[in-house]
Every structure is written in structure tokens, then in C-alpha cells.
Amino acid sequence: MNVPTRNSILSGPWAPLNHSVFRMLWIASIVSNIGSWMHEVGAGWLMTSLASSPLMVALVQAATTAPVFLLALPSGALADIVDRRRYLITSQVWMMVIAGTLGALTLWGVTTAPILLIFTFALGIGTAMMMPAWGAMTPELVERSELHAAIGLNTIGMNVSRSVGPALAGLIVATAGPGMVFILNAISFLAVIAALKKWQRPPNLSDLPAERVIGAIRSGLRYARHSPDLQAVLIRGAGFFIFASASWALLPLIVRQELNSGPGTYGLFLASLGVGAIAGALVLPHIHARISRDKIVAGATGLYTIAMLALAHSVNVYTAGAAMVIIGVAWISVVSSLMTSAQTALPSWVRARGLALFWVVFMGGMAMGSALWGQVATLVGIPDALTAAAIGAVFSIAATWRFQIGQHDVADLSPSMSWPTLMLADGIECDRGPVMVTVEYQIDPEKVRGFIKFMNQMRRIRRRDGAFMWDLFKDIEYKDRMVECFMVESWLEHLRQHERFTVADRDVIEKVRAFHLGSGLPKVTHLVAMRKSLSMK
């Protein structure tokens, strides 16, 4: 009889826990997230005693989520251009100080409704700064084949925290008041700070100066514009979140108005959702080994629509609770698959920026969808609104199916380091630009169509990695001569193109060069604008 080893026990959905750093940060994040959920309950309860207006109570949630939507992209840019470990530590310290200060003010009895909103918004800023960096960190901690399981474990941790945090907060608020909840939330950040300090992250080996924030934001948006793989994830996500948000937005009204029940049932439904999400995260890696990610998203969306219909027309708490379990399974299946696809579509230099765009789509889709279905429910009723959302989700499967998200998993996006770096002549600054690069090919006229097919891929690579102009020219005098031309903002930006070139990109350029008839490599020419010299004359 074989004795199971530690690695064989921690396999499948638990495999990422074999990595000590991931395991340490995962446990620390659960502790911190419990504190965050406690804080959210404490803040909402405190606001009900500071202001009776429903608007002020609703503004607590708005102050929590608005910074994520507004600041995700700048925070993603920062997370890509500074040391990610130190950046995360800074964001945790910021949130610890904010939560601790709010706790002290509350215990002293000086917190007012505006003060609570200001501090809640400040905590939301910390969350917005943390989320893209935290997501971008995961691929550095586990093997690529374990990424789906790692994201599933992170979601399990979130759902465990969501189940434990509010329950603890209720007990603490009842016995010691919301101020103590804020203090305990501040203490919970110490777990993540300690774990991050133990992480020995390899330093950035680039000799180039870091990008500036505005330029980094532009390059992130440019990458998204010219990356079909990332665009597919964002489009599929938008198609799901807008319709799936209906069940989240209308759940309190379903409990109160349709089932004539109270907050206990609402808490039970949230717990059921968490149980379903945990179950889904555990089985998803096994399903992913047999079914493509596109089919998982489509199938889970279909399952979500069935559960929404069941929730819409439930006549008792038990059927509605069962529907919430199914919603949890489907929800984690879609979100985890989309997040994994976003991770695998992004090289390390732009990963946090790409994930920030995913969070913008996520938060924006949920916010807009919630407002939409709330208005629809006001006009036609809650059951009909959920039914309409379910029908819309089914149509979204067909409408977004052509945007495949599982095709790029095999692409190696690690830096190839195979594009030689050129040095500028003396006296020419690195920020001089724009720079025009030409590549001359000698192509058999009968094979031009096949050549152009791969050059279209080169166009996306050049534009995605920094070129603001690209074109392919045919020599009218020499029928076998074709010239690729692209321009970048500066010589420094062109050097960054060299660093951004991946192994998958190298495979494309090798296919392009296979069409070249010359004895050597295609001739490459670099031309730097001389505007400064011309203006001196």
C-alpha cells in the first residue's frame, strides 16, 4: 500500500498550498478579509445611528466601491512600475492607519456621518490600490498550471471571510460597539503586512528607467486595445456581469417583499451563496481539466440563469436557498474562469494594468446592472425583472461566443530576451523621438498572401507593445520587396519594446522571417527625429 506524500495530498484544487509563500499570504488574506467584512457591517450599523436617511446609509456602500471603479487603472499602472511587494505593504499600512484612526474616533464618540463617509472612502482608496497588485502577484507565487486552482482558493478565502466576518461583527457591535470592530480590522492588516515582509520577491532586472504613471496608463490602454485575448475576457465579463447583477441587487427585496422574511433569512441566503461558491471552487479545477474555459463560462452562465428563474419564482425559503447555492456555484465558475483567462492573457510588465481593466468592467457592470434591474423591478415587479435578466444572460452567451477566452493558455508570455538592444550614438538622448523603424523583406510574390497573414499578427504585436503607427509597404519597382514600418514615441520606448517581446512573439517573427528570401536576416533601420537640431538652425 502506497503512503500518500504531502504533495499528493495537496493536489488538485489544493495544489497551490504546496507553495509556502502562497499559503502564507492566503491565510493572511483570510484574516484581513474577515476584518474588512467586519468593518463593512460596523460602518453600516454605525451610520444607521448617526443618520436616519436611507441615502446616507446607501452612501456607505458607494464610498466603499467608488474608489475601486475610479482608481483601478492608475493603481494598476503603479503596481506595474514600482516594486509590487513594497507597494502592497504601503497599501496595507494605509488601510491599517485609516481603520485604526476611525476606530479611535468612534470609541471617543466624535465620529459623525461625514467623518464616517470620508474614512470609508479612504479605506476604499486603499482597496482600489491593492486589488490589481494582489491579483498580479498570484502568477508569481504558483505554477502556471496551478493558476486556476490558486484563483479558486482565493475565492474560497473570500467566501469564508464573508461568512465569518459579518457574524463576528454582529457579536462585537452588540457587546463593544462599532469602534472596536474598526480597531480589530486595523489589527487584521498586520497579518498581511507580516506575510508580505517574509516574501523575498526577485528584483526587477531591467536596466531601463521605470515608466511614468501617465505613460504607463496610456501603454496599458494601448495594450488592451491591441490585445484580442484581453478584449475577449472583458467582453465576456461585461456580458455576464450586467445580467448577473440582478440577483445581487434584488436579493434584499426578494427576502423582504417576496418571501415576507427578515434579516436572518437574508444572512442565510448569503451563507448559502458562500457554500455554493466554495463547492464550485473545489470542483472547478477537475472540470477545467476536461472542458474548455469557454464552455465552462457558457455552461455556468446557463446554470446561473436557471437559478435566477428559480429564485424569481420561489414560493418558500427552502427553494430560494437552494437557488442561492446554485448561484454561488455558477458565479465562482464564471468569475474564476474569466480571471484566470485575464491572467494568462497578460505578460508580467502589464499584468496589473490589465487586471485593473477587468476590475473596472466587473465593478462597472455590477453597478450599472444593479441600477438597471432595480429600475426594471420598480416598473414590472421583482419576478419579471429577474426573468428578464435571466433571458438577457442567455442571449449574452450567443452574443459573446465568438470572443473565445481559452485559446491563449498555451502562449508563453515570458520575456524572450532575443531581440538585441541597440545603443544610441553619442550626443543623442534616450528620450529623443519619435523613432521610426523599418524592416525590409524579400518575399516571393506568390507567397505574399501567407506573409501578410503573419504580418497582421506582427502589427498587433508592434502596436500592443508601444508603436503608435504601423504599416506595410510594397515596392512598386521591385516586386519582391516589402517594407514594414512602425513608429514609437522615443528611443526609450523602443528599448521597452525589446523588453516586452515575449516567447510567443518570437514564434510569430520566426514564421515571418521564414518567408524572407534573402541570405541573411531582413534589414532593419532605425531613424530618430532630428527636430531639436532643425529648430537650432
N, C-alpha and C positions, 0 to 999 in steps of 0.2 A: 504493500500500500504506500503510495507516494504521500509524503508530508508536504502540505502546501507551504510555499515560501511567502514572505511578506509581499513580494512583487506580484505573486499570483493571486493573493487575497485582494490587494488593492489594484484591481483590474477593471476594465470596462468603464462605467461612469465614475469610479473612484480612482482611476489611474493617476490623475494629476496630483493626488495627495502623496504620491511617492516622492515628489519634489519638495524638499524641506522648505524652501523659500515660499513656494505657492501655498503649502499647508499652513505655514506660519501667518502669512498675510490673509489667507482665507478665514482662519479662526479669528484673527484680529478684526477683520471687516465685519464679521457677525456681531462681535461685541459692540463695535462702533455703530452699526446699523440699528441694533437694539436701542442704543441711546438716542439715535436720530428719530426713531418711531415714537419713543417715549416723549421726546421733545415736541413732536408734532401734536400728540394728544394733549400735552400740558399747555402748549400755546393756544390751541383751540378752546380748551376749557377756560383758561385764564381770560381770553378775550370775551367769553360769554359773561364774565363777571365785571369786566371793565366797560363793555359797551353792549347794549341790548340790540343794536341794529344788526339785522341779518347781513347787511352789506359789509360791516366791519368784520364779522366772523368769516365771511367768504374771502375777504382781503388777506386773511392769514394764509390761506392756501395759495392765493395769487402771488403773495410775496415770497412764497417758497419756490414756486415753479417758474415765475417770470424771469429770474436771472439765468436759469438754465437755458431758456429759449433765446434770450438776448445776448448772452456772453459765451455760448458754447464754442462758436468759431474762433473768437480771439483767444479763448483759453486753450483750444486745441492747437492753435499756432504757437503759443507759448510753450506748451508741453512738447512740441516737436523741436524747438530751437534752444531750449535750456536743458540742463540735466534733469531728467524726469523724476529721479528719486528725490532730489532736493526740492523740486517743485511740489511734489506730493507732500513732503514733510511741511513745507511752508503753508500749503492749503489747510493741512490738518491743524497746525498751530493757530492759524487764523480762526478757524471754526471753534477751537477749544477756548480761545480768549473771548470770542463773541458769546458763546454759550455760558461760560463762567461769569462774565460780566452781567449778562441778563439774569442769571440765577441770583447773583448777589443783589442786584437792584430789586428783584422781586421779593427776596427774603427781607429786605429793608422796607418794603412796602411803598416804593417810589415809582414802580413801573406803571405807565399809563398806556392807553391804547395806541397812540402814535409811537411811543417808545418800543412797544412790542412789535409793531409792524416794521420799524426801522431795523431792529435787531434780527427779526426773522428774514428780512430782505438781505441783510449782511451775511447771515448763515447760508442763504440761497446762493449768494455770490461764491462762497467757498465751495458749495456743492457743484456749481457750474464750472469752477476752475478745476475741480478734482475729476469729474466724470470722464472726460476724454482721455486724460492721462492714465487713469486707473484702467480703462479698457485697453489702451495701447500697451500697457505694461504686461498684460496676460500672455501674449505670444513670446515674451522674453523669458517666461518662467516655466513653460511646458513645451513638450514636443509638438510639432505641427499636427501630428495625427491625434493628439490629445486635446486639441483646442476646443472642439465641440463639447467634450466632456467637462473641460475647465469652465466654459461659459455656463454649462448646465449647473455645475457646482456653485458658481457664483449666484445663480438664480435661486438655488436651493437655500443658500445662506440668506439671501434677501427675504425669501418667504418665511424662513424660520424666524428671522428678526421681526417680520411683520406680525407674526403670530404672538411672539413673546413680548415685544416692546409695548404695544398698547395695553396688554393685560397688566404688566408691571406698572405702567404709568397710572392706570386707574387706581391701583392699590396705594401707590406713593402719593398721588394727588389727594386721595381721601385721608391719608394719615399725616402727611407732612407738607402738603401744598405743592403747587406747580414750581415754585422756586427750587425745591430740592430736585425735581425732575431735571431742570436745566443744569444744575450743578453736576448731577450724575452723567448727563450727556457730555458735559465738558470733560469729565474724567475718562469717559469711554474712548475719547480720541487718543488718549495716551497709549492704548493698545496698538493702534495702527502706527503711531509715531515710533514706538519701540521696535515694531516689526520692520518698518522701513529702514531704520538705522542699522539693523543687522543685515540688510540686503546689500551685498557687495556687487553693485551693478558695474559691468565693464565700462570703462570710459569711452567717449566718442573719439574715434581715431582720425577724424577729418582734420586736415591742416587748414581748411578754409574758415574764414570768419563766419559766425552764426548769421542767419538771416535776420533782418529786422521784422518787427511784428507785422507792419502793414504789408511789406513784401511777402511775408510768409502766408498771410491771409490770401493775398492775390494768387500765389502759387498753389495754395490748397484748392481754391475755387477753380483755377485753371486745370488742375489735375482732375477734379470731379467732372469738369466739362468735357474732357477728352478721354475719360475712362469709362467705356461701356459697362464694364463689370460693376463698378461702384454705382453707376446710374441705375443699373438693373435692380440692385439692392434697395436704393432709395425709392424707386418707383413701386416696387413690390411692397415695400413698407408703407408707403403712403396709401396704396390701395387697400391695405388691411386695416391700418390704424383708424382711418376716418370712419369706417363702419363698425369696427370692433369697439370703439369708444362708447357706443350706445349703451352697452350693458354696464360699463363702469359708471357712466354719468347718471343713469336712471335707476341704479340699484337701490339707493335710499328711498326713492319714491315707490319702487316696487314693494319694498318691505312695509312701508307705512300705509300706502293707499290701496295696493292690490291685494296684499296679504293681511292687512289690518294687524300688523305686528309691531314690535318695538325694537329698541337698540340691541337687546340680547340676540334677536334673530339676525340683525344686521351683522353683528360680530361673528355669529355662527357661519353666516354666508361667506364672510371674508376668510374665516378659518378653512372653510370647505374649498375656497379658491386656492388657498395656500397648499392644502393637501393635494389637490389635483396638480398644481404646478410642480410640487416635489416629486410626485409619482411620474409625471411626464418627463422630468429631467433625468430620472433614473433609467427609464426605458429608452429614451431618445437615442443614446449612442448605439444601442443594439439595432434600432430601426434604421439609423443612418448608415450602418454597415451594409444594409440590404436594399435601401431605397434612396433614390437621388434626393437632394435637398429641394429641388423644385417640386417634386411630388409630395414631399413632406409638408411644405408650405401650403400647397393646394389642398391636400387631404385634411390638414389641420384647420384650414380656413373653412372647409366644408363642415367639419365636425363642430367648429365654433358656431356656424350658422344654425345647425340643428339644436345646439344647446341654447342659443338665443331664442329660438322659436319655443323651445320647451319652457324657458324662463318667462317668456311673454305670456304664455297661456297656462301657467301652473295655477292650480286651484288650492294648493296647500304648501306648507313649508317644506315637506319632505321631497316633493318632486322638484321644487325650486332649488333646494340644497343639492340634490343630485345633479341638476343642470349646472350649478356653480362648480362642482368638482370637474365636470367635463370641460367647462370653460377654462378652468385652470390648466388642464392637460393640453388643450388646444393652444392656449395663449403661450405657454412656455415653448411649445413645439415651433410655433411661428417665430417668436421673438428670438429664441436661441439660434434657430437656423439662419435668420436674417443677420444677426450679429456675427455669427461665425463666417458667413459669406462676406460681410463687410471687412472682417479681419483678414481673410485670405485674399481679398482684392486689393489690399493696400501694402506697399513696401514700407519699411520702417521709417523712412525720412518724412512721410506724410501721414502716418497711421493715425495719430491723434486728431489731425485736421479732418480726415475722412470720417472718423468715428464721431467727431463733433457734428458733422453734417447729418449723420444718422440720428443723433440725438435731437437735432433741430426738427427733422422730419417726424420723429417719434412724438416729441412734445407738442409740435405744431399740429400734427394730425389728431392727437388726443384732445387738444384744446379746441380746435375748430370743430371736430366731430361732436364733442360734448355740447358745445353751443348749438350746433345744428340739430342734434337729436332732442335736446331739451326743448327747442322751439317747436319741432315736429310733434313731440309729445303733448305740448300745450294745445296744439291745434286739433290733433286727431286721437289723442289718448296714448297711454304708455304701451299697451299691447300692440297697437297698429304701428307705433314708432319702431319698436323692436323688430316687428315683422318686416318693415321696410328696410331697416338696417341689415337684416339677415339676407334679404333678396339682393340688396346692393353688394354685399360681400360676395355672394355667389357670382354676380356679374363681374366683380373685380378680378376673380380668378381667370375668367376668359379674357378680360381686357388687358391684363398684365402678363399673360402666359408667355408671350414672345420674349419677354425680358428674363432670360434664363440666369439663375444665380449659382448654379452648380457646375458651370463649365470651366471655371478658372482655378479649381482646387489643386490641379496638378502643376500650375505655373510656379516656377521658382522665382520669387521676387527678392531674393537676397542680392546684394551688390555684386556685379560680375568682376569689377576692377580690371576689366580687359580693354578699356578704352584709354589709350595713352594720353597723359596730361601734357599739354604744351605750355611752354613758358613765353611770356611776352618779351618783346625786345626792350632793351634798356630805355628808360625815359617815358614809357607808356604805362599809365596807371591801370590797376585792375578794374577800376570802376568805369573805365573808358568804354563807350558804346554809342550806338548799338554795334553788334558784331554780326557779320554775315558769313555764313559757312556754305561753301559749295562742294558737292561731291559729284565727280564726273564718272559716268558708267559707259561702257561699250557693250551694247545689247544687240543680240540677233533680232532683226526686225520681225521675224516670225514668232518670237517668244515675248514680244512686248506686253501682250495681254497678261501673261502669267507674272511678268515682272511688276506691272502696275498693281496687281492684286496684293503683292507683298509690300509695295511702296505705300499703299494705303495704310497698312499697319505701321510702317515707319513714320508716316505723317502723324498718326495718333501718338506715337512714342515721343517724337520731337516736340509736338505741341504740349503734350501732357507734362513733359519734363522741363519746359521753360521757353520754348520758341513762341514768339507772338506772330510769326509769319512762316509759312511753308508752302512750297510749290515745286512742281516737277516740270522741267522744260525739255523740249525736243529740238535738237539742232536741225534746221531746215536744209543745211548744206551737207552734213554728214548724217546719213540716215540711221547709223548705228550708235550715235552719240546722244546720251540723255544726261541732264544735269539736275541733281537735287539741290535746292537752295532753301535755307531757313535762316531766320534772324532771331537773336536774343538781345535782351536789354543791355548787357555788359559782358566783358570778358569774365568777370567773376561768376556771372550767372551761367556762362558756358562751361566754366570749370565745374559748377554744381551739376550740370547735365552729365558730365563724366561720372561723377559720384553716384548719380541717381540711376545710372544704367544697370539693369538687372540681368540675371542669368537668362530669364525668359526673353528679354530684349536682344541679348546676344544671339539667341537662337534665330530670331527674326532677321537680324542683319546678316547672319551666315547664309540664310536662304536667299537674301537679296544678292549677296556677293556671288552666289553660285551662278547667277545669270551673266556676270561680268566676263567678257571675252578677253580682256587684257591679260598680259603675262603676270602683272603684279596686282596689288590692291587698287581699287578706284582712287583717283587723285583727289585729295582733299585740300581746299584752300580756305584760309581764314582771313577775313578782311575786317579791319577795325575802322570805324568812322573817325575822320580827322577834323571834326567841326571846331575843336579848340584851336587847332593850328590855322584853319582857314579864317577864323574870326580875328586872329592876331595880325593878319596881313592888311 
